[in-house]
Every structure is written in structure tokens, then in C-alpha cells.
Amino acid sequence: MASEEQCSVPPRWRSISLTHVEYPAGDLTGQVLAYTSLIPIAILVGFVTLIVFKRELHTISFFGGLVLNEGLNWVLKHILREPRPCEGAHATLTTEYGMPSSHSQLIWFFVVYFFLFLYLRMHQTNNARCVELLWRHVLSIILLGVALSVSYSRVYLMYHSWSQVIYGGVAGSVIGVIWFFITQEVLTPLFPKMAAWPIAEFFLVRDTSLIPNILWFEYTVTRSEARNRQRKLGTKLQ
């Protein structure tokens, strides 16, 4: 229970505004775009979930790049110190500076890195060449649409100007390309050694960098193991 003295002099409260997005009342488009602007947060949560359950070094490196990208965005904002458009339009903001847009920078880092991962990291492993390429192209188009939607939402909801969003996208794309090649050329050769560290073995951290298509590999291994166990179970029941 709060004492009478505490109630008579109320403290200055601040909210955790990580997912706080405002949109014009009665504006359905604004509401949809407000939810769309939360996609970067969902991506970060998804990465944490993948790391906890998969514990794969490339995923950890990808997430590390996202964190580094966010750190560089914070530095750029406090160097450039360009205010957001329509100051006072939003009551709750993580920072008063808007150049470059952190949402735009994060989503374009993610999308550009994922493009490179799809077309350079994942190679053909079966005979379904057309199907393999088709789903990559479809996924790429979807990701591009998501990136454009998130970027547009920040302008529509008056959190950023077009220049802030564009520069954020450029910065995220450049950092995504650089981090992908650092991961491929510098970190990936070290992954086998990292996976052999005692602490990595304790936490079941694994390296799948030598497997061209991890999705196809996990699918075939899981299906084969399930069939073997089903045969053994059938034999015991007979």
C-alpha cells in the first residue's frame, strides 16, 4: 500500500513505449498500418525464440547483426539530431530524434540480409528446381512488400518524414550487405571451432553452415527418423 505522503506527491510516471503506436481515431488504414509498424518487434521476438529452440550459430550471428544495426541507428540519431515531423503529434516516443528511422533501418536490414541468405546461402539440394526457385521468388516479393509497408506506415502515422525513412532504409540495406559478407567470409569459417567450445556444447549450440539447405535437411532427417521409429514400434507390437 502507498503511504499518504507518496500519494500527495505523485511521481512522474513513464511508460515502456516499445510497442506503443498511435493512429488517428476512426482511421482503419492508420490502424492497419499501426499494427504493420510492429512487425520489426515481432521479428526480434521471433529471433529470440529461434535462438532459444534452435541454438544455431548463423541465426545467432543474424540476430547479432540486427542488434548492431539498432546500435548504429541510435548513434546516427544522436549525431544528426534531426527532429521528427509534426513535433508534439505523439505523446509517447522513445527518442525525440527521427533521422534515420529505426523501424525502416531494421526492416530493410532484415529483408536485404534475408535476400542474400535465400539466393547465396541456400543452394539447390533436390530435383525440384522450378519449385525451389518459385518459393524463393514468392517469399522475396512478400518480404519486399512487408518492408515497403513498414516504411510507409512510419510516414503515414507521422512518426517520420520521407527522408528519414529513405535514409533509414539505405542505412539498413548497406549494413545488411556488409554484415552478411562478414558472417559468410569471416565468422562462418570459425563456426566449427565455436561449436566445439565446451560452453557451446553445454548449451547445445550447433553449426549448420556446411549444410546447403537446412530446411530440406531437417525435413528429410526428421521424416527418416520418424519412419524408423514407426517401424521399430510396429515390430515390437507384433
N, C-alpha and C positions, 0 to 999 in steps of 0.2 A: 504493500500500500504506500502511495506517495504521501509525504507529510504536507501539512498546510503551507509551510514555507515554500516547498517545491512548487505547489500549485499556484501560489500567489505570484511567483516569479517564474513563469514557464520558460523552459529553454528554447533555443532556436532549433527547430527540427529541420532535418534534411532527409530527402527520400533517396533510396537506391534506384537510380533512374536508368538502369541498364536496359530495361525493356519498356520504358515509358515513352510512348509515341502519341502525339496529339494530332487530330484531324478535324476539319470543320464539321460541326454538328449537322446531321442530316445529309452529309455528302457521302453517298455509297462508294463512289470511286475513291475518295480520300480514305475511307475505312479499309477498302481492299488494299490500297497502297500502303496504309499504315501496317497492316499485317505483313505485306510483302517486305517492308523495310526491316522486319525482324528476322529475315532469312539468314543474315550473317551470324546472328546469335545462335540460331538453330545449327548452323554449320559448326561453330565452335563446340557446342554441346555434343554434336554427332562425333566430332573428332575425339573428344574426351571418352565417349562411350566406346569407340573403336579401339582406342589405346588400352582401355581397361580390359576389354574382352579379347582383343587380337594380339596386342603387345608386339606389334611388328615394327621393325626399325624404320622402314620407309614411311610408314604412317606417322611415327613419332617425329621424323625429320620434316614431313609436310606440315605438321602442326607447329613445330618449332619455327618454320618459315612464316606461318600466319602470325605467331606471337611477335616475331622480329618485325614483320610488316606493320603491326599495330604500334610497336615501339617507335619505329621510324615516323609513323604518322603523327604521333604525339610530339616528337621532336620538331617536325616540319611545322606543325600548327603553332608551336610556341616560338619558332624562329620568324615565321611570316606574320603571325598575329593579325590576320585579316578577319574582321568580324563577320558574323553570319548576316544574311539579308533579313530585313524586317526585324530589327532588334526589338525585343520585348514581345514578339508574337507568341513565344513559347515560354511557359513558366519554369519548366524543369529541363536543364541542359547539363551534360557532363562537362562541357567547356564552352566558353563564350566564343572561341575561335572556330572558323569554318573552313579554312584553307590548309590542306585539301580535305575533302570529305572522307572520313574514316570508313563509312559504310561502302562507298564506291571503291575505295582503295582495297578493302578486304575482299569484296566480292570479285573484283577483277583479278586480284592476285590468285584467288581460288580457281576461277574459271580458266585463266591462262595456264596456270600450272597443271590443271586437270587436262586441258587440251594436249599439252606436251606429254603428259603421262599416258593418255589414251593412244596417241599416234606414234610415240617414240619408245615408250617403256613397255607397253603391252603389245606383244607380237602374235602373229598368227600361229596357232598350235593345232588346228584341225582343218578339215577339208571344206568347211562351210565359209569360204572366202567372202562371198557376196553378203551372206547374213552377218558375218563378223563386221564387215565394213559398214553395213546398213545401220546396225545398232549404235556403232560409234558415231556416225553422222547424225542420227536422230538425237542421241544424248548430247552431242555438241550443240545442236540447234536449241535444245531445251535449256542448256546451261547459258547459252548466249542470251536467250530470252529472259532468263532469270536475272542475269547481270544488268541488262538494259532496264528491266522493270524496277530493280532495287535502286539503280542510279536515278531513274526518272522520279521515283517516289520521294527522294530527298529534295528535289526541286519543287515538285507539286505541293508537298507539305510545308514548304518554305523553311526548311532546315538549312538548305544550301543554295547557292547560286549555280548557274550552269558552269561557270568557270571552275568553281570549287569541285564540282562533281567530275568534270572532264579531267582536271589535273589529278584528282584522286585516282581516276581510272588509269591514267597514263602511268602514274607512280606505281600503282599496284601491279600493272602488267609488266613493267620493267623489272620490278623486284621479283615477280613470279618467275620470269625467264631466268634471271640471274640465279635465284635460289634453286631452280630445277637443275641447272647445269652444275652448280656447286654440289648438289646432292648426288647427281649422276657421276661426276668426274672425280670428286674429292671424297665424299662421305661413303658412297656405295662400296668402293674397294676396301674400306675399313670395317664395313658391317660384319663380315665373318669373324673378325677379331673381337669386335664389340660383343657379338652374340656369345662368344666363348668366355667372356669375363664371368667370374664367379657370381657377381651381383646380378648379371643378366640371366644366368642360368637359374638363380634362386627365384627371380621374378618371372621366369619362363618367357623371356624376351627372345624373339626369333628373327631370323634373317631370311627373307624370301626373294632376295634380289636376283638370284640365279634362275628363278622360275619365271619364264616369259609371261605367262598369263595366269595369275594367281587365282582368278575366279574359276577358270576351267580346271586348273589343278585341284583346287579344293572340292569342286563338284565331282570330278572323276574319282578322287581318293575316297571321299565320303560315300559315294554310291557303291564303290567296290567293297569297302569295309562293311557297309550295311548288308550287302548281299552275302558276304562271307559269314557274317554273324547269323543271318537268317538261315543259311544252310546248316550251320552248326546247331542252331536251335531246333531245326526240323529233324536233324539226325538224332538228337537227344530225346525227342518226343516219340520217336518211332520204337 
